Amino acid sequence: MRNTVSPAIEFDTVEPRDNWFQSWFPFLRWIPTSSVKLKHAEEKFIDFIKVPSEGFYVNIGKITGGDDCKIWTRKFQKPGVEEDDTIPLVMIHGMGAGLAMFALNIDTLAQDRVVYAIDLPGFGRSSRPVFSSDPEEVEKQYVSSIEEWRKQVGLEKINILGHSFGGFLSALYTMEYQDRIHRTVLADPWGMLDQPEDIVERMNLSLGFRTIFSIVKNFNPLWGLRVSGPAGPRLMRRMRPDLMRKFEDLVGEENLQIVGDYLFHCNGQNPAGETAFSRVMHDFFWAKTPALPRLEQADIKVPITFLYGSDSWIARMKPEEDDQPGSSISHSSVLYIEHAGHHVYADRPELFNKAVRKALDT
């Protein structure tokens, strides 16, 4: 990368930036995080991946006003694998996550191709731009961000894999820039379907739950983590021990706090990405404008693989008459990973990696 550096590539930058108060009075931080702590947390996590990587920022310019937006990127390249050998894979995380959450997948997926993993604008180590308040405009801003990233990195064609919210954005990007896509993989993608009319009856939701949810849904999804201040890291570990344990075989039981610390520092920053997500979501679980009907109406020529976890809440939300959401799209295939939940990439990484490699090579 350093031999043919684009002017947009930056190695000596640290994002997200502190505001003036945090810069002048770091000892008064209520939330015990910073861009430097996030950097160190990611590096500890990434150290368990065997394939070498290089991290850098890609300056994509302004999304709206204010400062330039810089997308944190890691390029994973196994020795002996050249970029021209195969079309590279770009991996996009979901809401409240970051690129290191693909730690169980990269060693396998990078065996015969270069893998890029990015932190979406507003998330992880990327910049915190101010997104539009209009849902349609937010979608356009994210899709154009991915495209500008591709152009600045200098990739003619890509494979794209997105999980959850990243899957939603990958689907929108595929519709807009088919000529730049070789294969698309949507891993338990959020925002595909309309909200079922019988959701209350189907999920047997109590009046108490519905009352509390009607209030909480008006806040950013992870607001409580930041409000908890110094208790945040401990709260994250108590909230998601299940997610942390998925990485036990990789990092060891004694190092599971690395996963929790990484997630805390990803989400303890300015929640610009959460706010953007809130703009496009309806009742958290659905998109205001679902992607699947749009994919069905588009003339899609790109092969799309839908990878669902058989036990995922997304699989349970599908209409009763629709066993395979996505199967109606031309050139698509739908697969279910057995005994996997929403974090399908981490629940059954061996089966997931095998399915992804097959999808990319078909």
Phi, psi and omega per residue, in radians:
M1 nan -0.741 -3.053
R2 -1.227 -0.303 -3.140
N3 -1.345 -0.457 -3.131
T4 -2.307 1.141 -3.015
V5 -1.457 2.203 3.000
S6 -1.273 2.612 3.081
P7 -1.024 -0.356 -3.130
A8 -1.412 -0.221 -3.117
I9 -1.478 2.228 -3.120
E10 -2.225 2.247 -3.119
F11 -1.799 -0.391 -3.003
D12 -1.923 0.738 3.138
T13 -2.109 2.606 3.032
V14 -2.263 2.096 3.078
E15 -2.141 2.855 -0.124
P16 -1.279 2.625 -3.088
R17 -1.289 2.538 3.000
D18 -1.268 2.620 2.978
N19 -1.364 3.036 -3.025
W20 -1.081 -0.628 -3.111
F21 -1.173 -0.748 3.123
Q22 -1.152 -0.595 -3.141
S23 -1.204 -0.692 -3.076
W24 -1.477 -0.541 -3.062
F25 -2.272 1.086 -3.090
P26 -1.069 -0.450 -3.114
F27 -1.298 -0.154 3.132
L28 -1.763 0.207 3.124
R29 -1.084 2.272 3.026
W30 -1.390 -0.689 3.131
I31 -1.667 2.091 -3.037
P32 -1.350 1.137 3.132
T33 -2.515 2.936 3.069
S34 -2.900 2.942 3.116
S35 -1.113 -0.572 3.131
V36 -1.226 -0.714 3.101
K37 -1.138 -0.666 3.078
L38 -1.113 -0.749 3.105
K39 -0.991 -0.839 -3.126
H40 -1.160 -0.665 3.127
A41 -1.124 -0.728 3.111
E42 -1.128 -0.763 -3.098
E43 -1.088 -0.660 3.091
K44 -1.093 -0.712 -3.134
F45 -1.208 -0.837 -3.084
I46 -1.110 -0.472 -3.130
D47 -1.006 -0.386 -3.125
F48 -1.453 -0.122 3.053
I49 -1.498 2.286 -3.052
K50 -1.375 -0.632 -3.122
V51 -1.175 2.248 -3.130
P52 -1.079 2.594 3.112
S53 -2.424 2.770 3.039
E54 -2.230 2.260 -3.131
G55 -1.811 2.509 3.137
F56 -2.831 2.846 3.057
Y57 -1.730 2.539 3.046
V58 -2.026 1.988 -3.120
N59 -1.415 1.951 -3.099
I60 -1.773 0.165 -3.136
G61 1.447 -2.822 -3.069
K62 -1.505 2.333 3.029
I63 -1.450 -0.796 3.012
T64 -2.208 -1.924 3.029
G65 -1.834 -2.888 3.070
G66 1.349 -2.655 -3.067
D67 -1.323 2.867 3.043
D68 -1.103 2.606 3.079
C69 -1.662 2.271 -3.124
K70 -2.102 2.160 -3.068
I71 -1.710 2.099 3.115
W72 -1.258 2.314 -3.000
T73 -2.384 2.438 2.939
R74 -2.136 2.287 3.108
K75 -1.854 2.036 3.141
F76 -1.778 2.125 -3.070
Q77 -2.454 1.986 3.121
K78 -1.264 2.411 3.093
P79 -0.942 2.292 -3.127
G80 1.684 -0.270 3.096
V81 -1.640 2.105 -3.130
E82 -1.737 2.632 -3.088
E83 -1.104 -0.500 -3.111
D84 -1.473 -0.110 -3.098
D85 -1.160 -0.822 -3.139
T86 -2.486 2.835 3.121
I87 -1.205 2.234 -3.070
P88 -1.177 2.785 3.100
L89 -1.849 2.323 3.057
V90 -1.952 2.173 -3.070
M91 -1.916 2.302 -3.066
I92 -2.200 2.137 -3.065
H93 -1.316 3.072 3.123
G94 -1.701 -2.996 -3.115
M95 -1.128 2.342 3.074
G96 1.310 0.302 -3.089
A97 -2.200 -2.903 3.107
G98 -2.757 3.043 -3.010
L99 -1.075 -0.492 -3.095
A100 -1.176 -0.255 3.120
M101 -1.187 -0.197 3.052
F102 -1.583 0.347 -3.060
A103 -1.059 -0.467 -3.131
L104 -1.445 -0.085 -3.016
N105 -1.996 -0.492 -2.922
I106 -1.174 -0.714 -3.125
D107 -1.010 -0.673 3.124
T108 -1.342 -0.800 -3.069
L109 -1.237 -0.364 -3.132
A110 -1.669 0.226 3.133
Q111 -1.110 -0.629 -3.062
D112 -2.360 0.300 3.086
R113 -2.709 2.750 3.038
V114 -1.336 2.387 3.124
V115 -2.049 2.232 3.003
Y116 -1.873 2.350 3.010
A117 -2.173 2.381 -3.069
I118 -2.198 2.700 2.906
D119 -1.665 2.125 3.130
L120 -1.034 2.593 3.024
P121 -0.914 2.310 -3.118
G122 1.628 -0.099 -3.100
F123 -2.260 2.808 3.009
G124 0.916 -2.318 -3.070
R125 -1.617 0.123 3.126
S126 -1.460 2.952 3.132
S127 -1.082 2.817 3.115
R128 -1.964 1.359 3.128
P129 -1.283 2.851 3.048
V130 -1.619 1.970 -3.118
F131 -1.483 2.853 3.096
S132 -1.123 2.763 3.041
S133 -1.540 -0.119 -3.135
D134 -1.590 2.138 -3.072
P135 -0.964 -0.763 -3.131
E136 -1.114 -0.677 3.134
E137 -1.216 -0.637 3.083
V138 -1.042 -0.785 3.099
E139 -1.012 -0.810 -3.133
K140 -1.095 -0.690 -3.131
Q141 -1.109 -0.730 3.122
Y142 -1.197 -0.771 -3.132
V143 -1.101 -0.758 3.128
S144 -1.190 -0.515 3.076
S145 -1.118 -0.775 3.119
I146 -1.110 -0.727 -3.138
E147 -1.164 -0.730 3.116
E148 -1.138 -0.652 3.054
W149 -1.036 -0.820 3.138
R150 -1.013 -0.797 -3.114
K151 -1.127 -0.745 -3.099
Q152 -1.218 -0.555 3.083
V153 -1.317 -0.414 3.079
G154 1.552 0.573 -3.139
L155 -1.699 2.119 -3.115
E156 -1.242 -0.775 -3.104
K157 -2.489 2.577 -3.101
I158 -2.388 2.743 2.774
N159 -1.660 2.494 -3.118
I160 -2.227 2.335 3.100
L161 -2.239 2.169 3.129
G162 -2.249 2.429 3.090
H163 -1.861 2.383 3.028
S164 0.972 -2.078 3.103
F165 -1.058 -0.607 3.057
G166 -1.125 -0.536 3.057
G167 -1.202 -0.706 3.074
F168 -1.022 -0.837 -3.141
L169 -1.179 -0.634 3.110
S170 -1.130 -0.639 3.086
A171 -1.131 -0.765 3.123
L172 -1.139 -0.698 3.118
Y173 -1.110 -0.720 3.141
T174 -1.067 -0.707 3.120
M175 -1.117 -0.667 -3.034
E176 -1.440 -0.569 -3.012
Y177 -2.288 0.970 -3.114
Q178 -1.025 -0.589 -3.078
D179 -1.207 -0.220 -3.140
R180 -1.759 -0.034 -3.035
I181 -1.940 2.344 3.015
H182 -1.630 -0.930 3.091
R183 -2.467 2.565 3.069
T184 -2.104 2.326 3.067
V185 -2.141 2.137 3.136
L186 -1.919 1.912 -3.049
A187 -1.644 1.910 -3.096
D188 0.705 1.025 -2.985
P189 -1.213 2.353 3.040
W190 -1.404 2.715 2.960
G191 1.336 0.366 -3.123
M192 -1.471 -0.694 -2.927
L193 -1.960 2.787 2.985
D194 -1.234 2.706 3.066
Q195 -1.187 2.200 3.115
P196 -1.080 2.455 -3.140
E197 -1.175 -0.449 -3.091
D198 -1.784 0.489 -3.026
I199 -1.076 -0.646 -3.130
V200 -1.130 -0.791 -3.141
E201 -1.212 -0.715 -3.084
R202 -1.133 -0.722 -3.107
M203 -1.591 -0.034 3.105
N204 0.932 0.887 -3.074
L205 -1.411 2.246 -3.116
S206 -1.298 2.821 3.096
L207 -1.100 -0.665 3.121
G208 -1.084 -0.779 3.127
F209 -1.101 -0.763 -3.109
R210 -1.128 -0.625 3.125
T211 -1.167 -0.830 3.141
I212 -1.122 -0.752 -3.115
F213 -1.120 -0.605 3.141
S214 -1.107 -0.405 3.097
I215 -1.559 -0.869 -3.044
V216 -1.116 -0.577 -3.067
K217 -1.127 -0.257 3.127
N218 -1.430 -0.101 3.119
F219 -1.831 2.839 3.006
N220 -1.036 2.516 -3.006
P221 -0.945 -0.627 -3.054
L222 -1.969 0.513 -3.110
W223 -1.075 -0.635 -3.101
G224 -1.080 -0.567 3.135
L225 -1.121 -0.707 -3.124
R226 -1.355 -0.619 3.108
V227 -1.096 -0.533 -3.107
S228 -1.212 -0.227 3.050
G229 1.008 -2.154 -3.065
P230 -1.061 -0.384 3.128
A231 -1.426 -0.064 -3.052
G232 -0.960 -0.897 -3.124
P233 -1.025 -0.722 3.130
R234 -1.192 -0.668 3.121
L235 -1.113 -0.727 3.117
M236 -1.052 -0.757 -3.139
R237 -1.152 -0.545 3.123
R238 -1.406 -0.524 -3.141
M239 -1.262 -0.719 -2.992
R240 -2.214 0.867 3.056
P241 -1.117 -0.488 3.123
D242 -1.120 -0.738 3.139
L243 -1.211 -0.671 3.124
M244 -1.111 -0.724 -3.085
R245 -1.151 -0.372 3.125
K246 -1.086 -0.365 -3.081
F247 -1.798 0.211 -3.060
E248 -1.085 -0.693 3.138
D249 -1.137 -0.452 -3.127
L250 -1.471 -0.883 -2.989
V251 -1.757 -0.273 -3.085
G252 1.570 2.595 -3.096
E253 -1.031 -0.632 -3.084
E254 -1.235 -0.214 -3.087
N255 -1.991 0.230 -3.072
L256 -1.084 -0.447 3.129
Q257 -1.106 -0.352 3.097
I258 -1.047 -0.698 3.139
V259 -1.170 -0.812 3.130
G260 -1.101 -0.718 3.128
D261 -1.122 -0.705 3.125
Y262 -1.075 -0.809 -3.138
L263 -1.112 -0.688 3.117
F264 -1.093 -0.839 -3.088
H265 -1.208 -0.495 3.032
C266 -1.103 -0.692 -2.986
N267 -1.794 -0.037 3.084
G268 -1.481 -0.120 -3.112
Q269 -1.430 -3.128 3.010
N270 -0.893 2.123 -3.015
P271 -1.462 0.835 -3.098
A272 -1.077 -0.684 3.126
G273 -1.196 -0.698 3.074
E274 -1.051 -0.750 3.137
T275 -1.089 -0.731 3.098
A276 -1.108 -0.731 3.094
F277 -1.054 -0.745 -3.137
S278 -1.079 -0.518 3.133
R279 -1.167 -0.618 -3.041
V280 -1.709 -0.152 -3.071
M281 -1.695 2.752 3.048
H282 -2.198 2.050 -3.103
D283 0.943 0.613 3.052
F284 1.170 -0.793 -2.985
F285 -1.482 -0.204 -3.073
W286 -2.307 2.747 3.056
A287 -1.575 2.586 3.075
K288 -1.079 -0.632 3.063
T289 -2.194 1.634 -3.059
P290 -0.996 2.590 -3.060
A291 -1.431 -0.561 -3.021
L292 -1.082 -0.794 3.081
P293 -1.039 -0.587 3.117
R294 -1.225 -0.681 3.084
L295 -1.110 -0.683 -3.125
E296 -1.163 -0.552 -3.135
Q297 -1.473 -0.349 -3.131
A298 -1.406 2.745 3.092
D299 -1.586 1.405 -3.036
I300 -1.456 2.134 3.089
K301 -1.822 -0.282 -3.098
V302 -1.382 2.274 3.044
P303 -1.109 2.203 3.131
I304 -2.047 2.281 3.057
T305 -1.933 2.141 3.048
F306 -1.674 2.137 3.122
L307 -2.017 1.844 -3.132
Y308 -1.814 2.589 2.931
G309 -1.432 2.285 -3.066
S310 -1.101 -0.462 -3.122
D311 -1.810 0.187 -3.090
S312 -1.264 2.615 3.050
W313 -1.105 -0.467 3.107
I314 -1.179 -0.686 3.096
A315 -1.133 -0.598 -3.118
R316 -1.334 -0.338 -3.091
M317 -1.491 -0.143 -3.067
K318 -1.201 2.662 3.082
P319 -1.016 2.567 -3.084
E320 -1.002 -0.605 -3.063
E321 -1.460 -0.124 -3.075
D322 -1.938 1.691 -3.094
D323 -1.369 -0.428 -3.051
Q324 -2.391 1.370 3.116
P325 -1.029 2.142 -3.110
G326 1.969 -0.297 -3.068
S327 -1.216 -0.319 -3.123
S328 -1.397 -0.134 -3.113
I329 -1.485 2.389 3.125
S330 -1.028 2.477 3.074
H331 1.093 0.456 -3.132
S332 -1.911 2.780 3.002
S333 -2.422 2.584 -3.099
V334 -2.154 2.179 -3.137
L335 -2.220 2.534 3.052
Y336 -2.000 2.231 3.058
I337 -1.562 2.003 -3.059
E338 -1.135 2.479 3.083
H339 1.046 0.550 3.062
A340 -2.089 2.545 3.108
G341 -1.755 -2.645 -3.090
H342 -1.110 -0.639 3.095
H343 -1.492 1.082 -3.029
V344 -1.040 -0.554 -3.126
Y345 -1.189 -0.412 -3.114
A346 -1.894 -0.406 -3.138
D347 -1.213 -0.805 3.123
R348 -2.332 1.200 -3.008
P349 -1.050 -0.614 -3.124
E350 -1.107 -0.826 3.137
L351 -1.195 -0.673 3.116
F352 -1.089 -0.856 -3.114
N353 -1.080 -0.694 3.129
K354 -1.113 -0.743 -3.130
A355 -1.157 -0.690 3.138
V356 -1.153 -0.797 -3.135
R357 -1.065 -0.700 3.114
K358 -1.125 -0.718 3.138
A359 -1.113 -0.661 -3.112
L360 -1.309 -0.497 -3.068
D361 -1.626 -0.171 -3.100
T362 -1.253 nan nan
